[in-house]
Amino acid sequence: MSFTLWFMGRPASGKSTLAKRVEGRLRDADIPVENLDGDEVRKNLHPDLGFSREERALNNRRTAFVCKLLNRNGIGAVTAMITPFRQSQQQARDIVEESGNFALIYVKCSVEVAAERDPKGLYEKAQSGKIEKFTGVNHPFQEPLDPDIVVDTENESIEQSVSHVMDRLSELQIFEDESLSEYDFDITQSEEASIKQRLEDLGYFE
């Protein structure tokens, strides 16, 4: 059985950055995975959708269905989407769990800190009325009631957050491959494999 890691949180909370780093850890462990970044998915698969409550829910549902298809074919999915409504959070779980394991990862960050980090200045524009229906400012954001993992990016470094996510995923037994839980070195597994190969070439290993 495969898996979907669904990173959700306010805009500029760090969910996309965290999802990419976790994806990298999975690839280093030779786990097949695809990263469905929320912005890219909307741009390329769902360009017809706006940002009303109904359209956001449809965007989340469509993305969950893509994750389900990937999982059905043995490919893990990592996605970072705001997912502001609890109904959509539960619906994503219900859809994906027909084909794979599902972990809802809440990337927690206050509006104030997210606004300070925002590289596009969208919070400022929303607060001045230049953007309508912006999540957390003039559009609702519902914190998940029972997320599988909570990551506090306001008070943790990205390295700490990645380690926290990987540790919890191992505890939750999201992956069939136990190598992730056993791997605890400062180098990646691909780097370790390269070093082993060099040592074999030099005759240190039979």
C-alpha positions, 0 to 999 in steps of 0.5 A, a space after each residue: 500500500 502506498 501513501 499520501 502526505 497532505 501538508 496543509 496550512 495558511 499561505 506562507 506557513 512553509 508547507 511547500 518548502 517542508 513538503 519539498 524537503 520531505 520529498 527529498 528524504 523519501 527519494 533518497 530512500 528510493 521510495 517512488 513519490 510525486 510532489 503535487 504542489 498546490 500552486 502548480 496543480 491549480 495552474 496546470 490541472 485546475 485553471 478553471 477554478 477561482 477561490 470561492 469556498 465551493 471552488 476551493 473544495 473542488 480543487 482539494 477534491 480533484 487533487 485528492 483524486 489524483 493522489 488516489 490514482 498515484 497511490 493505486 499505482 504504487 506511487 507515493 504522493 506529497 502535496 502542499 495545499 492550504 485546505 482551509 475547510 475541515 470538510 475538505 480535510 476529511 474528504 481528502 482522507 476519505 478519498 485517498 484511504 481507498 488506495 493508500 495510507 494518508 497523513 494530514 500534516 498541519 503546518 502551523 503558523 500564525 497570520 502575523 508571522 506568515 505575513 512577515 515571511 510572505 515573499 509575494 506581499 499577498 497578506 499586505 494586499 489582502 489587508 488593504 483590500 486589494 485581494 478578496 477571499 484571501 485565506 486567513 485575512 478576509 476568507 475563513 481558515 479552519 484549523 484541523 481538529 485531529 491532524 496526524 502531525 502538527 509542525 510548528 514552523 513558527 518556532 522550529 527551523 526547517 531542519 527540525 520540522 523535517 526531522 519531526 515529520 519523518 519521525 512521526 511518519 515512522 511512528 505512524 507506520 505510513 511507509 512499508 519500507 522500514 529503512 527510513 526509520 532505521 536511517 539516522 545519519 548526517 548524509 543522505 542514503 544516496 551519498 552513503 551508497 556512493 561511498 560504499 561503492 567506492 570502498 568496494 572498488 578499492 577492495 575494502 568490501 568483498 
